[in-house]
Structures are given as structure tokens and as C-alpha cells.
Amino acid sequence: MNRRSAPQVDFVIYLRGLWLLLRHPAIIVVPLLAALVSVLLSQVGQFFTDPLGGAGGGLISFLQNIVFGFAFGVATIYANDLQRGYKTNFDSVWDEAVGKAGAILMATVGFIFVISVAAMVGSLLGSIGFYTLLIVAAFFLIYTIPAGAISGLQGPLAVSASIRAVREHPARAFLLAIVFVLLWGVLPQLTSFEMQTMTTNPLLFQVIQAVVQALVFGYLAFPFAKNYDDVAPRGFL
């Protein structure tokens, strides 16, 4: 299977993504809906699981991850179309996403499954082993959802495509993973205190967080789509 010539790390897309996000704000529509659904699931989960001592919390978390994975897949399709220069809009992107819904959901499930297995095995090796396996798994699976959304690959194939792309272009994946961790993992922690000073209402606080999550997903869709599009095998696109 032929591949493009090995590209250099693309730093420009991380700046260009901000400009594209401002020009095409519709990309955050589905991530925003996903974030709001996540808030709703959290509220419902508290109502049903708190009386049971938190039993069922894992199921709520799984459903939240599935919702976020699908939303990110939709945003990635949108970002990919824009960066390829296609004339696109929300309706056409949504139609494509619905047609690839099975692939996106299965890629998300594959991602969650492998990460969960890595966490479970790592927990047997102590805290260092836990975080080491978790980071390695996340690094090699960084392109799993884009592989499902852009290439239409089902779960195991999406995971395989991600691993192959990362092994052949590790520098790109490493930078993308760092940006993802900073924006999705670290940024919410840094901004949560500021948001708590804005409101003492727990529900409003969660809604504000949902908006921030949607903006982060909308932005990340551009570097994820561009990097995957550059390094994925031609036969997958």
C-alpha cells in the first residue's frame, strides 16, 4: 500500500486551527451538544447512582465517553473537509457522520477498551506502571477516532491504523498528544477555579465547563484531522 512521503511535523496547523475555528464556529455545534448531554448524564447518574453508593457510575462514564467520541468524530470530518478545500456545511458533514456512525462509535469503543485494559493491567504494576501504560496506550491510539471518522474504519482497523501511523511518524503524534493532554486534561483544571469564582451554582458551573469543552474539541479537530490526513495510508482515505 502506497504512502505519502514522510511529512515533517506541522506546527502551522496549531495556529491555523484557531483561525479556522473563528471562521467556522459551526464546528462546535455537535461537541457542545455532547458536552450538554454529558452534563445531563451526570445529573441523571447522581440521581440514580448516589442512593446506591455510586454503583453504575462506570456506565455513566462510558456513555459520556461514547457521546464525546462521536461528537469529536463529527468535528474531525468537518475539519478535514475544510482543510481539503471542500465546499462543506454542517448539513453535509452531519449526513456523512450519520453514514459513518457505526465506524465512529466502534472506533470510540476500541479506543476506550484498549485504554481501559491498559489502565487495568497498569494498576497491577503500581502507580508508575499505571501511568506509563496509560500514556503509551493513549499515544499509540491518538488517531483512532479520526481513522473511524475520516477513513470509515471499524474498531480494530481504526486502532491498527492509528498504531501504524504513530510508529511511522512518532514526532507528529507526540506533539499532537502533548497538545491534547494540555487542552483536554490540564486546561480544565487550571480554569475550574476561575469558573468557580464566577458562580456558586453547580449546574451553571457544569454548563460553563461544557462550553469550554466544546471549544476545545472544535479546535482540536483541526490538528487531529490534518495530522491524520497527512500520515494515514492512501488506501484508508
C-alpha positions in Angstrom: 0.0 0.0 0.0 1.5 3.3 -1.0 2.0 6.2 1.4 2.7 9.8 1.1 6.4 10.8 1.5 7.1 11.2 5.2 6.0 14.7 6.2 7.7 16.9 8.7 6.0 18.0 11.9 3.3 20.6 11.0 3.4 23.4 13.5 1.3 25.8 11.4 -1.9 23.9 11.8 -1.9 24.6 15.6 -2.1 28.3 14.9 -4.3 27.9 11.8 -6.7 25.9 13.8 -7.6 28.9 15.9 -8.3 31.0 12.7 -10.4 28.2 11.2 -12.4 27.8 14.5 -13.2 31.5 14.4 -14.2 31.4 10.7 -16.3 28.2 11.1 -17.9 28.2 14.6 -20.5 25.6 13.5 -17.8 23.0 14.1 -18.6 23.2 17.8 -22.3 22.5 17.5 -22.1 18.8 18.0 -19.3 18.9 20.6 -21.4 21.5 22.5 -24.5 19.2 22.3 -22.3 16.3 23.5 -21.0 18.3 26.4 -24.5 19.3 27.4 -25.6 15.6 27.1 -22.7 14.7 29.4 -23.9 17.2 32.0 -27.4 15.7 31.7 -26.0 12.2 32.1 -24.0 13.3 35.1 -27.1 14.8 36.7 -29.1 11.6 36.0 -26.3 9.5 37.2 -26.2 11.3 40.5 -30.0 10.9 40.9 -29.9 7.1 40.3 -26.5 6.0 41.5 -25.9 8.1 44.6 -28.6 6.2 46.6 -26.7 3.0 45.5 -23.4 4.3 46.8 -22.2 5.2 43.3 -22.9 1.9 41.7 -23.4 2.4 37.9 -21.0 5.4 37.8 -18.8 3.4 35.4 -21.7 3.0 33.0 -22.4 6.8 33.1 -18.7 7.5 32.4 -18.7 5.0 29.5 -21.8 6.6 27.9 -20.2 10.1 28.3 -17.1 8.9 26.5 -19.2 7.4 23.7 -21.0 10.7 23.3 -17.8 12.7 23.3 -16.2 10.3 20.8 -19.0 10.6 18.3 -19.0 14.4 18.6 -15.3 14.6 18.1 -15.7 12.3 15.0 -18.2 14.7 13.6 -15.9 17.7 14.3 -13.0 15.9 12.7 -14.9 15.2 9.5 -15.9 18.9 9.3 -12.3 20.0 9.9 -10.9 17.6 7.3 -13.4 18.8 4.7 -12.4 22.4 5.4 -8.7 21.7 5.2 -9.0 19.8 2.0 -10.7 22.8 0.5 -14.1 21.2 0.0 -17.3 23.3 -0.1 -18.9 22.0 3.0 -21.5 22.9 5.6 -23.0 21.5 8.8 -25.7 19.6 7.0 -23.4 17.7 4.6 -21.0 17.0 7.4 -23.8 15.6 9.6 -25.0 13.4 6.7 -21.5 12.0 6.3 -21.2 11.4 10.0 -24.5 9.6 10.2 -23.3 7.4 7.3 -20.1 6.6 9.3 -21.8 6.5 12.7 -21.0 2.8 13.1 -17.3 3.3 12.3 -17.0 6.3 14.6 -18.8 4.6 17.5 -16.8 1.4 17.1 -13.5 3.3 16.9 -14.5 5.1 20.1 -15.3 1.8 21.8 -12.0 0.4 20.6 -10.2 3.4 22.0 -12.0 3.1 25.3 -11.5 -0.7 25.5 -7.7 -0.6 24.9 -7.2 2.4 27.3 -9.3 0.5 30.0 -7.2 -2.7 29.6 -4.0 -0.7 29.8 -5.3 1.0 33.0 -6.4 -2.3 34.5 -3.0 -4.0 33.7 -1.1 -0.9 34.8 -2.9 -0.9 38.2 -1.3 -4.2 39.0 2.2 -2.6 38.5 1.8 0.3 40.9 1.3 4.0 40.1 4.3 4.3 37.8 3.2 1.3 35.8 -0.3 2.5 35.7 0.5 5.9 34.2 3.2 4.5 32.0 0.9 2.1 30.3 -1.9 4.6 30.1 0.3 7.2 28.4 1.8 4.7 26.0 -1.7 3.4 25.0 -3.1 6.9 24.6 -0.1 7.9 22.4 -0.4 4.9 20.0 -4.2 5.3 19.8 -4.2 9.1 19.2 -5.5 8.7 15.6 -8.2 6.0 16.4 -11.3 8.3 16.2 -10.0 10.2 13.1 -9.4 6.8 11.4 -13.0 5.9 12.1 -14.4 9.3 11.1 -12.3 10.2 8.1 -11.5 6.7 6.7 -14.6 4.9 7.9 -12.5 2.2 9.6 -14.3 0.0 12.2 -12.9 -0.5 15.8 -9.9 -2.9 15.4 -9.0 -1.5 12.0 -9.1 2.1 13.3 -6.8 1.1 16.2 -4.4 -0.7 13.8 -4.4 2.4 11.5 -3.6 4.6 14.4 -0.7 2.4 15.7 0.8 2.2 12.2 0.6 6.0 11.7 2.2 6.7 15.1 5.0 4.2 14.5 5.9 5.7 11.1 5.6 9.3 12.2 6.1 9.4 16.0 7.1 13.1 16.2 3.8 14.3 14.8 1.9 12.0 17.2 4.0 13.1 20.1 3.3 16.8 19.6 -0.4 16.1 19.0 -0.6 14.0 22.2 1.0 16.8 24.2 -1.4 19.4 22.8 -4.3 17.1 23.5 -3.3 16.5 27.1 -2.7 20.2 27.8 -6.0 21.3 26.4 -8.2 18.4 27.4 -6.5 17.4 30.7 -4.6 20.3 32.1 -6.6 23.4 30.9 -9.9 22.4 32.5 -8.1 22.0 35.9 -6.5 25.4 35.5 -9.8 27.1 34.5 -12.0 25.3 37.0 -11.0 27.6 39.9 -11.7 30.7 37.9 -15.1 29.4 36.8 -16.0 28.5 40.4 -15.4 32.1 41.3 -17.9 33.2 38.6 -20.7 31.1 40.0 -21.6 29.0 43.1 -24.3 27.2 41.2 -23.0 23.7 40.5 -25.2 23.2 37.4 -24.2 26.5 35.9 -20.6 25.6 36.6 -21.0 22.4 34.6 -22.7 24.2 31.7 -19.8 26.7 31.6 -17.4 23.7 31.5 -19.4 22.2 28.7 -18.9 25.3 26.6 -15.2 25.2 27.2 -15.1 21.5 26.3 -16.9 22.2 23.1 -14.4 24.9 22.1 -11.5 22.7 22.9 -13.0 19.8 20.8 -13.7 22.2 18.0 -10.1 23.5 18.0 -8.5 20.1 18.4 -10.4 18.7 15.4 -8.2 20.7 13.1 -4.8 19.4 14.1 -6.2 15.9 14.6 -7.7 15.9 11.1 -4.7 17.5 9.4 -2.1 15.2 11.1 -4.1 12.0 10.4 -4.8 13.1 6.8 -1.1 13.6 6.2 0.1 10.3 7.7 -2.6 7.8 7.1 -2.1 5.2 4.3 -3.6 6.4 1.0 -5.8 3.3 0.8 -7.5 4.4 4.0 -8.6 7.8 2.7 
